[in-house]
Amino acid sequence: MAKSIHSMIRVLDEARSIEFYRRAFGLDVAERLDFETFTLVYLSNAESEFELELTINKGRMEPYALGDGYGHLAVSVSDLDAEHARLSSLGLSPNKIVEFNRDGAMIARFFFITDPDGYKIEVLQRQGRFK
């Protein structure tokens, strides 16, 4: 059986992205691999073994076009309201909290936040399938 271990995104500014993910989600650099034309930075925290891999292509000056194929990353938190307030207090501008219901039952409570390169991250209340 396969085990998910990381997801990769291309970012323009290494320091800016590391700072965003540290402040927003408590992710720290687990490993940094520098190569001649690119750098790989693996971010993680104690909550999960899953890592976010940042790829920084050296010499790239223009932002990446995300296109219409990228959706979002998702993280879960134990207290959605507190996390929304914390991110707001950091000036990271999370979107409003949404309640997603079906047939009168709540499926999920969540909000989205956008990283410095335009990637969307869904922040979900831990419940049901969103552990």
Buried (B, 14 or more C-beta within 10 A) or exposed (E): EEEEEEEEBBBBBBEEBBEBBBBBBEBEBBEBEEEEEBBBBBBBBEEEEBBBBBBBEEEBEEEBEEEEEEEEBBBBBEEBEEBBEBBEEEEBEBBEBEEEEEEEEEBBBBBBBBBBBBBBBBBBBEBEEBE
